[in-house]
Amino acid sequence: MSMDLTRREIELGHLQVKPKNRARKLLAKIRKNGLIMSGLLMVLGFAVVALILPTFVPYSPFATDYTVALKPPSLSHLLGTDNLGRDVFSRVVWGARESLASGLLIVALAFVIGVPLGLISGFYGGWTDEIMMRVVDTWLAFPGLVLTMALTFIMGPSFINASLAVAVIMAPQFIRITRGQVLSIRDREFVHAARSHGVRTWRILLRHILPNASTSLTVACNLNMGHAIMVVASLSYLGLGTPPPFPSWGEMLQSGTTFLTMAPWISFAPGLAIFLLVLAFTLLGEGIRDEFDPHSKVKSG
């Protein structure tokens, strides 16, 4: 009886591993991978900056003081001041909240929209897959940034509207990635075994197929986080993102271009922050793909 149960669990893709042993092996792999560790430490650093540091900044990001306008970096103003006398360091720290929040919101929305559609398209195939892929191809035929700008302009510039617009444009990527994973998994033995045992379709998708596609989706989430932050910063630069006076890295970058020759620190600080945060998620995503995706190992080998 126990042998039959074990065999059945293997056929259904439920070979059990002790959670403690699994967690230890996972942590050991993460510690050995330099890309994952570098990206993870950088992301955690930005998370600390966004969640904790705003409480301790010396100046309000909204306070103006024309007597210290365009002052270079000093002990009193670590990253200098802008044309309105606002402390650049305080605004960059507060802007980290907007960038991280927008990235998380966009990826979460794109994931929620794209993954279920990708599961349905890949699993059922036929005319369902054909229609959905033609819609996705049409969706992707439009230049992403231009379409995002158009949607944001129609809905009005704001943090929520910009995030929704970027999520809508990003969702097709999750549809295609999920569909590709489903096509490579749906004909495996444990899926056929689950079907033969009368397991419902939604249960097969959630308990058998989706977990096996988790590595590729995790990589996609990390890489798209960086892309989402870049697009939101671009929208803010064009005046279609979070409206002033709330600090946004893209808006800070744009406002500093006028004073680039006399006060380059106004644009340099938010520009460097954008670069480092995007780099962090890129390193994290690439590290996860190199370590846990068997297809990338085969290609590299």
Number of C-alpha atoms within 10 A of each C-alpha: 6 7 8 9 10 14 14 17 16 15 17 21 19 14 11 10 9 7 9 9 10 12 12 11 12 12 11 11 15 18 13 11 15 14 21 25 17 17 24 19 14 20 21 12 13 21 15 15 18 21 14 12 15 21 14 9 15 12 18 15 21 16 11 17 14 12 9 17 16 22 20 17 17 10 7 10 18 13 21 24 27 27 19 15 18 24 31 26 22 24 26 25 26 24 25 26 20 21 26 21 15 24 25 19 19 29 26 16 17 24 23 14 18 23 22 17 21 26 26 20 25 26 23 14 15 10 10 13 19 13 13 20 19 11 13 16 13 11 17 15 9 12 10 17 16 10 16 26 21 14 19 23 18 10 15 14 20 19 21 16 20 26 27 21 22 30 25 19 20 25 25 26 19 25 25 22 19 27 26 18 21 23 18 12 19 18 11 13 14 21 20 16 17 20 14 9 11 10 14 10 14 12 12 20 19 13 14 19 25 20 11 16 19 15 18 20 21 15 22 20 23 24 21 24 27 25 19 26 27 20 22 29 28 20 26 25 19 14 17 25 27 25 14 13 10 15 22 28 32 28 26 26 25 22 16 21 14 14 16 15 9 12 20 18 23 31 23 17 20 27 18 13 18 22 13 17 23 23 18 27 25 23 24 26 27 17 22 21 21 18 17 17 16 12 12 12 12 8 7 8 6
